[in-house]
Amino acid sequence: ADGFAQFRTRGVYSMRVSVGIVLAFFVIRVIEFFGTGFMFNSNKPVDYDLIATIGGTILIFILFIIGNLAIASFLDGKGKLKHIIAVTAYAMIPMLLAMLINIGLSNVLSLDEEIFMGIISVVGYLWSALVLIMGMITIHEYGFVKCLISLVLTVFAMVVFAVLVVLLLTLLGEAYTFIETVIYEISLR
C-alpha cells in the first residue's frame, strides 16, 4: 500500500515499465501456447490465432483500464489514467511469474505432479488480485468494500464496452455490404 501511495505523491512509477509488463504478458501467453510441456499442452501449433492472443492480453488490459477509469469517475475515485495503468500492470507481475514457472515445470513434471502447477497458478492469481485490490484502494482512496464494488462494476463496464464495439463493427460491416450492393446495382443499370 505504501508503494502505491508513492505513485500518487512522488510519481514513483514508469509508463515504459507498465507497457513492458503488458507486452511481456502477451509474449508469455505466446510462449505458454507453444512452450508448455507436451503432457500438459493440448494446443496444436496450426490452431494458433495471433488476434485471439492480442485480444486476450492487450485488449483485455485496455478494456480494464477504460472500464476502471469510467467507474472511478462515477464513484469519485482519485486515481488518474496513468496511475490506473501503472497499478494494473504492476499487479500482473506475480501472475506472470507464476505462468513462467508453470511453463518451466510443465517440461519436467509428470501428470501426477500437476497439482504443484495448480498451486503455483492459484498463488500467482491470488497474489495479483491482492496487489490489484491494494493498489486500487490506495490510488482511488476507497475503502475495501467500495474497491470491490468498483472492480465488479469495472468488469461489468468491460462487458458493456465489448458488446458495444461488437455491435458497432457489425453495423459498419452491414453498412459496407449495403453500400457495396447499391453500387453493384447501379453499375448493372
VMD Tcl script that draws the C-alpha trace (Angstrom):
set ca {
  {0.00 0.00 0.00}
  {2.87 2.34 0.80}
  {4.44 1.68 -2.60}
  {1.19 2.53 -4.37}
  {0.79 5.64 -2.24}
  {4.10 6.83 -3.65}
  {2.59 6.53 -7.13}
  {0.39 9.49 -6.32}
  {2.64 11.54 -4.08}
  {6.09 11.11 -5.62}
  {5.30 9.73 -9.07}
  {7.35 6.58 -8.47}
  {6.24 4.58 -11.49}
  {7.20 4.21 -15.11}
  {4.88 4.06 -18.08}
  {7.62 2.30 -20.05}
  {7.79 -0.43 -17.45}
  {3.99 -0.68 -17.46}
  {3.90 -1.09 -21.23}
  {6.76 -3.56 -20.98}
  {4.81 -5.64 -18.47}
  {1.77 -5.74 -20.75}
  {3.95 -6.73 -23.71}
  {5.59 -9.38 -21.51}
  {2.09 -10.70 -20.75}
  {1.49 -11.06 -24.48}
  {4.85 -12.78 -25.05}
  {4.33 -15.14 -22.09}
  {0.91 -16.14 -23.45}
  {2.54 -16.98 -26.80}
  {5.29 -18.95 -25.04}
  {2.64 -20.70 -22.96}
  {0.82 -21.81 -26.12}
  {3.93 -23.23 -27.77}
  {6.30 -23.94 -24.87}
  {4.14 -25.81 -22.36}
  {5.27 -29.42 -21.97}
  {3.61 -31.88 -24.33}
  {1.88 -33.78 -21.50}
  {0.12 -30.61 -20.33}
  {-0.35 -29.00 -23.75}
  {-3.34 -29.92 -25.91}
  {-2.69 -26.98 -28.27}
  {-1.84 -27.60 -31.90}
  {0.56 -25.09 -33.48}
  {-1.63 -24.89 -36.60}
  {-4.53 -23.69 -34.40}
  {-2.64 -20.65 -33.09}
  {-4.51 -17.36 -33.55}
  {-2.49 -14.18 -33.05}
  {-5.61 -11.99 -32.99}
  {-7.10 -14.08 -30.17}
  {-3.88 -13.75 -28.17}
  {-3.81 -9.98 -28.67}
  {-7.48 -9.80 -27.70}
  {-6.91 -11.95 -24.63}
  {-3.99 -9.89 -23.39}
  {-3.58 -6.34 -24.63}
  {-7.23 -5.59 -25.46}
  {-8.45 -7.00 -22.14}
  {-5.90 -4.81 -20.36}
  {-7.08 -1.73 -22.29}
  {-10.74 -2.59 -21.61}
  {-9.98 -2.91 -17.90}
  {-8.24 0.47 -17.85}
  {-11.09 2.21 -19.68}
  {-13.73 0.49 -17.56}
  {-11.96 1.31 -14.29}
  {-11.45 4.93 -15.30}
  {-15.14 5.25 -16.19}
  {-16.31 3.64 -12.95}
  {-13.81 5.64 -10.88}
  {-15.22 8.86 -12.30}
  {-18.70 7.82 -11.12}
  {-17.54 6.65 -7.69}
  {-15.31 9.68 -7.01}
  {-12.04 7.80 -7.42}
  {-8.93 9.95 -7.16}
  {-6.67 7.90 -9.46}
  {-5.65 9.26 -12.83}
  {-5.30 7.27 -16.05}
  {-1.54 6.86 -15.68}
  {-1.97 5.63 -12.08}
  {-4.57 3.05 -13.12}
  {-2.34 1.81 -15.95}
  {0.69 1.51 -13.66}
  {-1.18 -0.21 -10.81}
  {-2.87 -2.69 -13.13}
  {0.37 -3.52 -14.95}
  {2.42 -3.84 -11.77}
  {-0.26 -6.04 -10.22}
  {0.15 -8.52 -13.09}
  {3.76 -9.35 -12.15}
  {3.01 -12.22 -9.69}
  {0.63 -13.80 -12.21}
  {3.25 -13.56 -14.96}
  {5.90 -15.11 -12.73}
  {3.53 -17.98 -11.89}
  {2.88 -18.50 -15.61}
  {6.62 -18.63 -16.36}
  {7.27 -21.06 -13.51}
  {4.44 -23.30 -14.73}
  {5.77 -23.28 -18.29}
  {9.15 -24.42 -16.99}
  {7.68 -27.02 -14.64}
  {5.43 -28.43 -17.35}
  {8.52 -29.59 -19.18}
  {9.94 -31.55 -16.22}
  {6.94 -32.72 -14.15}
  {4.75 -35.74 -14.76}
  {0.96 -35.71 -14.89}
  {0.81 -36.94 -11.29}
  {2.63 -33.80 -10.15}
  {0.25 -31.41 -11.90}
  {-1.12 -30.32 -8.52}
  {2.05 -28.29 -7.91}
  {1.44 -26.28 -11.07}
  {-2.15 -25.70 -9.95}
  {-0.99 -24.44 -6.56}
  {1.51 -22.08 -8.19}
  {-1.21 -20.75 -10.52}
  {-3.65 -20.14 -7.67}
  {-0.99 -18.40 -5.57}
  {0.05 -16.21 -8.53}
  {-3.51 -15.20 -9.40}
  {-4.49 -14.54 -5.78}
  {-1.33 -12.53 -5.17}
  {-2.01 -10.44 -8.28}
  {-5.62 -9.92 -7.20}
  {-4.48 -8.80 -3.74}
  {-1.93 -6.39 -5.21}
  {-4.57 -5.01 -7.60}
  {-7.07 -4.50 -4.79}
  {-4.48 -2.80 -2.58}
  {-3.37 -0.60 -5.46}
  {-6.92 0.44 -6.34}
  {-7.72 1.15 -2.69}
  {-4.65 3.36 -2.47}
  {-4.81 5.32 -5.73}
  {-8.59 5.87 -5.67}
  {-8.73 6.40 -1.88}
  {-11.51 3.82 -1.48}
  {-12.42 1.56 1.38}
  {-12.23 -2.20 0.88}
  {-15.93 -2.68 0.12}
  {-16.08 0.28 -2.24}
  {-12.99 -1.06 -4.05}
  {-14.64 -4.46 -4.54}
  {-17.80 -2.78 -5.83}
  {-15.64 -0.71 -8.16}
  {-13.88 -3.80 -9.52}
  {-17.19 -5.64 -10.08}
  {-18.58 -2.59 -11.88}
  {-15.35 -2.38 -13.89}
  {-15.86 -5.94 -15.14}
  {-19.48 -5.07 -16.00}
  {-18.29 -1.95 -17.87}
  {-15.75 -4.09 -19.76}
  {-18.57 -6.38 -20.93}
  {-20.71 -3.40 -21.96}
  {-17.84 -1.80 -23.89}
  {-17.04 -5.10 -25.63}
  {-20.69 -5.58 -26.64}
  {-20.87 -2.01 -27.95}
  {-17.70 -2.49 -30.00}
  {-19.03 -5.74 -31.48}
  {-22.34 -4.03 -32.32}
  {-20.51 -1.11 -33.92}
  {-18.32 -3.40 -36.02}
  {-21.38 -5.41 -37.08}
  {-23.21 -2.22 -38.03}
  {-20.23 -0.98 -40.04}
  {-20.00 -4.34 -41.81}
  {-23.70 -4.21 -42.69}
  {-23.37 -0.61 -43.90}
  {-20.40 -1.58 -46.07}
  {-22.35 -4.51 -47.54}
  {-25.34 -2.25 -48.23}
  {-23.21 0.39 -49.99}
  {-21.43 -2.31 -51.97}
  {-24.78 -3.76 -53.06}
  {-26.12 -0.34 -54.07}
  {-23.01 0.37 -56.14}
  {-23.28 -3.04 -57.78}
  {-26.98 -2.48 -58.63}
  {-26.25 0.96 -60.08}
  {-23.46 -0.46 -62.23}
  {-25.88 -3.05 -63.69}
  {-28.27 -0.34 -64.91}
}
mol new
graphics top color blue
foreach p $ca { graphics top sphere $p radius 0.5 }
foreach p [lrange $ca 0 end-1] q [lrange $ca 1 end] { graphics top cylinder $p $q radius 0.2 }
display resetview
